[in-house]
Structure formats: C-alpha cells, structure tokens
Amino acid sequence: MNREEVIRVIEGKGQGLPVPLMYDFWIGKNVFENEEISREEWLKKYPCDIDTAFHNMPGNTKGPAEDPDYFWSAPGKKEQEGVGLDAQCLIEDWEDAEDFFDTFPDAESPAMIVGEKEKGDKYLLGGWWYCFFERLWSLRGMENALTDFYLYPEAIHRFFSKLTDFYMRGMERAKEKWDVDGFFVSDDIGIQTAPFFSLEIFREFFKPYYKKLFDKAHELGCHFWLHTCGNIELFLPDFIEIGLDVIHPIQRNTMDERKIAEKYGSQICIWCGIDVQYLFAFGTPEEVRTEVRYLMENYHRPEGRLMMTMGNSSTSDWKIENLEAMYEESMAFNAELLENVDDEVL
C-alpha cells in the first residue's frame, strides 16, 4: 500500500482498501539465529506497508560519541550492578534534583536525528521508545514512580513538562529531516487486568502532556501512534477525546476485543497486536490462522481504522511456520476484501 492509502485507513476514509500489514516491525533477527541477512531475505517474501525512521533518545547515564552530554541522569550517576531494569534509581530524591533538571538533555543535540532517509511511496513512521511513565520509572525505579504522583506532584509536572518540550522539538526536527507521516511512542501504562493508576492520576499527570504531543503531531501534518500494553480500556475515551490517531496493541487476553471494537472501532485506528505470550512460540499454524482471522474480522470496519501487527517484539522461540501462517492468513483476508469491493468504491 502507498502512503495515501495508509493515511486513508488511519483516518477512517479507507473504503474499499485492504488492511495495512506491519508485522516486520516486531520480528527481530533472534527468530533467525541472530542472522540479520536471513531475516531480511525472509521478510522480502511478504508485504510491509509502512517504513520507519526513529529518533535516538539519550542514554540513561552516558551519551554517544557525537554528543557525550546527551544523557538523562545528572552527571556522575552510574547504573547499579545486579539491579533489575525497573529498580534502577538514577534520581534518588526529587527534593535534591536540581542537577538533573539543570543538565537536561538538549533537544538540538546532533545525536537525536541521525542519518538520511529517502522518502519513498510508503507511509513513514518516526518515533521513539519510552514516553512519560516509562521514562519516569526508568530513572526513578518502579516503586518510586508509582508513589511520586502522590508524594512529589510538582516535581512530576515539572519533569513531564520538560519531557514534552524535548519531545516536541524532536518531532519538529524529524519532520524537517525525514518528512515523517506519523510518530510512534511506547508507554506501557497497564498490567494484565487494569491500568497502573487511577483515571484521576491519568487525567492530572498524563492527559495534558499527551494532548500537547498529539496537537504537535497534527500541527505538523502527522498522526500520533501509541503503544501501551495491558488493560488500558479505562483511558481509551480520554485518548480519543484528545486526538490519539492509532492505538496498539489492544493486548490479547487483557480486554474484550469485541467490546473494544464495538465501542471504539470507528473512533480510533487500532493497530491490532496478535498475542505474543503464547501463540508464536507454543501455538500451531492453524491456531495462528484462526487468531488472525478472528482479529481481522472483529476489528475491520468498512472505512478502515485497522492495521495489523503483533503485540510486541519477537523472542528466539518463535516458530517460522507460525509467522508464515500469520502472513498467509492476513493476505488471504485482504484478498477477500478486495474481491468483495464494488468497483465504484475503488
């Protein structure tokens, strides 16, 4: 599919168009014994309707050669050995965090937007990993992050405001450099059964800053895509209200897909993520085909609003035959859509 067709699908104007496929985004070389060439050769057999050009975000404690000061923590901090990713605490106390704020990374850094990207016919997606909550817990540790909203509300607003300004300038630079069509960020704010925090916390600390990012994307003529794992149904009406264009993945087995599709399927584009906790490693090709067909039939709307991918990144135990079944069933569904389209619609 070309750029204009994907845009029509995202915006609910895709009458008569197939479902865009973007499975390769989450399929790593670990599926191919860490052989990147094998991965690339295998992927050539299948469609990929979207291209990517991602920002480089600062490191936690170290910057790259082109800008050694491009890192998040205050100078002199070191990551703790033998401590889990979500237990690192690089901002020990918000009451003594002026060094952190004073040395905040520069959004004009040459390390942020690196390399050339030729603008082709495909939709070009920019973006970065870790937005607000993920950025918070990666610097404060998960336990601190979950209590900071109550104990240090002013510091969190200050931090999220600085992040927002930083991200918005990065969006401007990506548009200037690569002419991207959309921005994708990750921010896991749910667990299997519920969000991490209440609707009140979301509306006070997240919604205003997300809205600024969404508005900036639209000002630049782009869409905004959000990856957020877990059950985030509570927040979907607010995300839609403030202009989120694409939501991923509606994680399998955390929410009722039929309910989500019926309530929100015509209001927001769903970048549907196929289950990765069981299916690709332990399922059979037939189970994969059944799942793909179920999801595509459930979420597809005549006007579009559906794109397909998997729920998260690959692990080395994924079976090639299951990935082949996923592609084949998706392509079969799209072929059936096109067969049933009235020529006048196209």
C-alpha positions in Angstrom: 0.0 0.0 0.0 1.2 3.5 -0.6 1.3 6.4 1.8 -2.0 7.9 0.7 -3.8 4.6 1.2 -2.5 4.1 4.7 -3.5 7.6 5.6 -7.0 6.9 4.4 -7.2 3.8 6.5 -5.9 5.5 9.7 -8.3 8.4 9.2 -11.4 6.2 8.6 -11.6 7.1 4.9 -10.3 3.8 3.6 -13.5 2.5 2.0 -12.5 -0.5 -0.2 -8.9 -0.6 0.9 -7.1 -3.7 2.3 -5.8 -3.8 5.9 -2.2 -2.4 6.1 0.3 -5.0 7.4 3.4 -4.1 9.5 4.5 -7.4 11.1 8.2 -6.9 10.3 8.5 -4.1 12.8 8.4 -6.6 15.7 10.2 -9.6 14.0 13.8 -9.4 15.1 16.9 -11.4 14.0 16.6 -13.5 17.1 14.0 -15.6 15.2 16.7 -16.3 12.6 19.6 -17.4 14.9 20.6 -13.7 15.1 21.4 -13.6 11.4 20.1 -10.3 10.1 20.7 -11.2 6.4 18.5 -14.3 6.9 15.8 -12.1 8.4 15.9 -9.6 5.6 15.8 -12.3 2.9 12.8 -14.0 4.6 10.9 -10.7 5.0 11.2 -9.9 1.3 8.6 -12.6 0.6 5.9 -10.7 2.4 4.3 -7.2 2.3 5.3 -4.4 4.6 3.1 -1.3 4.2 5.0 1.1 6.5 8.6 2.3 6.8 10.3 3.7 9.9 12.8 6.4 10.9 13.3 6.6 14.6 14.8 9.3 16.9 17.8 8.4 19.1 16.9 9.1 22.7 19.5 10.0 25.3 21.2 7.2 27.3 20.4 6.9 31.0 23.9 7.7 32.2 26.1 8.0 29.1 25.9 9.9 25.8 27.2 8.8 22.4 30.4 9.9 20.8 28.8 12.7 18.8 27.4 14.3 22.0 28.8 12.9 25.3 26.4 15.1 27.3 23.3 13.6 25.7 22.0 11.5 28.6 19.2 11.8 31.2 20.7 11.4 34.6 22.6 14.1 36.5 26.4 14.0 35.8 28.3 11.4 37.7 25.5 8.9 38.1 26.1 5.2 37.4 23.7 2.4 36.8 23.6 -0.1 39.7 25.0 -3.6 39.0 22.9 -6.5 39.8 19.7 -4.4 39.9 16.7 -5.0 37.6 15.8 -2.5 34.9 12.7 -1.4 36.8 14.6 -1.0 40.1 17.4 1.4 38.9 17.2 4.7 40.7 19.1 7.5 39.0 17.1 10.3 40.5 17.4 9.5 44.2 15.3 12.3 45.6 13.1 14.9 43.8 13.9 17.4 46.6 17.5 17.3 45.6 17.2 17.0 41.8 18.3 20.5 40.5 21.4 18.9 38.9 19.1 16.6 36.9 16.9 19.5 35.7 19.9 21.8 35.1 21.6 19.3 32.8 18.5 18.1 31.0 19.4 16.8 27.5 19.4 19.3 24.7 16.7 18.7 22.0 19.1 20.3 19.4 21.7 17.5 20.0 23.3 16.2 16.8 22.8 12.7 18.3 19.0 12.8 18.2 18.2 12.8 14.4 20.9 10.8 12.7 21.2 9.5 9.1 19.4 10.0 5.9 16.0 8.5 5.0 14.9 8.6 1.4 11.2 9.5 1.2 9.5 6.8 -0.9 5.9 5.8 -1.6 5.4 4.2 1.8 4.0 5.9 4.9 7.0 6.9 7.0 6.7 6.4 10.8 9.0 8.3 13.1 9.1 8.0 16.9 11.0 6.8 20.0 10.8 4.3 22.9 9.7 5.4 26.4 7.5 8.4 26.7 6.2 9.6 30.1 5.6 6.7 32.5 8.3 4.5 31.1 10.8 7.4 31.2 9.8 8.1 34.8 10.3 4.6 36.1 13.5 4.0 34.1 15.0 6.9 36.1 13.3 6.6 39.4 12.6 2.9 39.6 9.1 1.4 39.5 8.3 1.6 43.2 9.2 5.3 43.4 7.5 6.1 40.1 4.2 4.8 41.4 4.3 6.8 44.6 5.7 10.0 43.1 2.3 11.2 41.8 1.2 11.4 45.5 4.4 12.5 47.2 6.0 14.8 44.6 3.3 16.0 42.3 5.0 19.3 41.5 8.2 17.5 40.5 6.4 15.1 38.2 4.6 18.0 36.5 8.0 19.8 36.1 9.6 16.6 34.7 6.7 15.8 32.3 6.7 19.4 31.1 10.4 19.3 30.3 10.0 16.0 28.6 7.1 17.3 26.5 9.1 20.3 25.3 12.0 18.0 24.5 9.8 15.5 22.6 8.0 18.3 20.6 11.3 19.8 19.4 12.4 16.3 18.4 9.1 15.9 16.4 9.8 19.1 14.6 13.3 18.0 13.7 12.2 14.6 12.5 9.6 16.3 10.2 12.2 18.7 8.9 14.8 16.0 8.3 12.8 13.0 7.1 9.3 14.3 6.4 7.7 11.6 8.5 4.0 11.0 8.3 3.4 9.9 11.9 5.1 9.5 15.3 5.1 6.3 17.4 5.9 6.1 21.1 5.8 3.4 23.7 4.4 3.9 27.2 3.1 0.8 29.0 0.6 2.1 31.5 -1.4 -1.1 32.1 -1.0 -4.6 33.6 -2.9 -7.7 32.6 -6.1 -6.8 34.5 -6.1 -3.0 34.9 -4.2 0.2 34.4 -1.2 1.0 36.7 -3.0 4.0 38.2 -6.4 5.6 38.5 -8.3 7.8 36.0 -7.7 10.8 38.2 -3.9 10.3 38.2 -4.1 9.8 34.4 -6.1 13.0 33.9 -3.9 15.1 36.1 -0.4 13.9 35.2 -0.6 12.3 31.7 -3.5 13.6 29.7 -2.4 17.3 29.4 1.1 16.3 28.2 -0.1 13.7 25.8 -2.5 16.2 24.3 0.4 18.6 23.6 2.2 15.8 21.7 -0.9 14.9 19.8 -1.6 18.5 18.9 2.0 19.0 17.8 1.8 16.0 15.5 -1.4 17.3 13.9 0.2 20.8 13.6 3.0 19.1 11.6 0.5 17.3 9.4 1.2 13.9 11.1 -0.6 11.2 13.1 0.3 10.1 16.6 0.6 6.3 17.4 0.8 4.9 20.9 2.0 1.5 22.1 0.7 0.7 25.5 0.5 -2.8 26.9 -2.0 -4.1 29.4 -5.6 -3.3 30.1 -6.0 0.4 29.3 -9.7 0.4 28.4 -10.3 3.0 31.2 -8.2 5.6 29.4 -9.4 5.0 25.8 -12.2 7.6 25.8 -9.8 10.2 27.0 -7.2 9.3 24.5 -9.8 9.5 21.7 -11.0 12.9 23.1 -7.6 14.5 22.9 -6.8 13.2 19.4 -4.8 10.0 19.5 -4.9 8.5 16.0 -3.6 5.0 16.4 -3.6 2.7 19.5 -1.5 -0.5 19.8 -1.9 -3.4 20.6 -5.2 -3.9 22.5 -3.3 -6.6 24.2 -4.8 -10.0 23.8 -6.4 -11.6 26.9 -6.4 -8.2 28.8 -9.5 -6.6 27.2 -12.7 -7.8 25.5 -11.9 -7.4 21.8 -15.5 -7.4 20.7 -16.4 -4.8 23.2 -13.5 -2.6 22.3 -14.3 -2.9 18.6 -18.0 -2.1 19.0 -17.4 0.9 21.3 -14.2 2.4 19.8 -13.5 0.8 16.4 -14.9 3.6 14.4 -13.4 6.4 16.5 -9.7 5.4 16.5 -7.4 3.3 14.3 -6.5 0.1 16.0 -3.0 -1.3 15.2 -4.0 -4.7 16.3 -1.4 -6.8 18.0 -1.6 -10.5 17.8 -0.9 -12.4 21.0 2.9 -13.0 21.6 2.7 -14.6 25.1 1.6 -17.9 23.7 0.8 -18.1 20.1 4.0 -17.8 18.1 6.2 -19.9 20.4 3.8 -22.5 21.5 0.8 -22.4 19.1 0.3 -24.2 15.9 -0.1 -22.7 12.4 -3.8 -23.5 12.5 -4.2 -21.7 15.8 -2.4 -18.7 14.3 -4.7 -18.7 11.3 -7.7 -18.9 13.5 -6.5 -16.0 15.6 -5.6 -13.8 12.7 -9.0 -14.4 11.1 -10.8 -13.7 14.4 -9.0 -10.4 15.0 -9.3 -9.1 11.4 -13.0 -9.9 11.2 -13.6 -8.4 14.7 -11.7 -5.1 14.2 -12.2 -4.4 10.5 -14.5 -1.6 9.6 -15.7 -0.7 6.0 -14.0 2.7 6.4 -10.7 1.2 7.6 -9.4 2.0 11.1 -7.5 -1.3 11.3 -3.8 -2.2 10.8 -2.2 -5.5 11.7 0.9 -6.4 13.6 1.9 -8.4 16.6 1.6 -7.3 20.2 5.3 -7.0 21.0 8.8 -7.9 20.0 9.9 -11.4 19.0 11.7 -13.9 21.1 14.0 -16.6 19.9 11.5 -19.4 20.4 9.0 -18.1 17.8 8.3 -20.6 15.0 8.9 -19.6 11.4 5.9 -21.8 10.3 3.7 -19.8 12.7 4.9 -16.5 11.2 4.3 -17.8 7.7 0.7 -18.8 8.7 0.2 -15.3 10.1 1.2 -13.6 6.8 -0.7 -16.1 4.6 -4.0 -15.7 6.5 -3.6 -11.9 6.6 -3.0 -11.8 2.9 -6.0 -14.1 2.3 -8.3 -11.8 4.3 -7.1 -8.8 2.3 -7.7 -10.7 -1.0 -11.2 -11.5 0.1 -11.8 -7.8 0.9 -10.7 -6.7 -2.5 -12.8 -9.4 -4.2 -15.9 -8.1 -2.5 -15.4 -4.4 -3.1 -17.7 -2.7 -5.6 -15.7 -1.1 -8.4 -17.4 2.2 -7.8 -16.0 2.3 -4.2 -12.4 2.0 -5.6 
